Amino acid sequence: MTTVVKCPTCGKDVRWTPESRFRPFCSERCKQIDLGAWAAEKYKIGSNDEEPPTDDASGDNAHH
């Protein structure tokens, strides 16, 4: 059984085989469109980093 994925650019079915040179994209064109979107900063990778708490927000009562 061959795995089939959707092209991230156009949604066309792509067979996940060694012959599918541009997988997960259906073609070089769709691959280049996606690369161009990254280069134009249309995609963002979110950060899970939170700002460290300040002394006031830590909740610890340091003053005895």
Order of alpha helices (4+ residues) and beta strands (2+ residues): beta-beta-alpha
